[in-house]
Amino acid sequence: MPTNLAIDDLLLNQALKIGGLKTKKDTVNVALEEFIQRRKMEDVISLFGKMEYEKGYDYKALRKRA
C-alpha cells in the first residue's frame, strides 16, 4: 500500500542510524513493529495484580515438572 507521509527527517535519520538499517522503509517498518509490541506488553502489564488464582494453585510445583 503506497503512502505519502510527512515524517520528521531528523527523527527518521536518527532512527536509521540507531537501528543500523539500510533503508528508510525498513526503519519505519521496524519502528512500527516495536511500537505494536510495546503497546501489547503494556496491555499485559496492566493485568498484573488483577488476576485471581485458584486456591490450590502452586506455581512452584509447576516449575518442578518442567
VENRAQUI-V576077 format. One record per backbone hydrogen bond with DSSP energy under -0.5 kcal/mol. NH is the residue of the N-H (numbers start at 1). CO is the residue of the C=O. If there is no record, write none. Layout:
nh: (NH;NH)
co: (CO;CO)
This chain:
nh: (5;7;12;13;14;15;16;17;18;19;20;21;27;28;29;30;31;32;33;34;35;36;37;38;39;40;41;42;43;44;45;46;47;48;50;51;57;62;63;64;65;66;66)
co: (3;5;8;9;10;11;12;13;14;15;16;16;23;24;25;26;27;28;29;30;31;32;33;34;35;36;37;38;39;40;41;42;44;45;47;47;54;58;59;60;61;62;63)
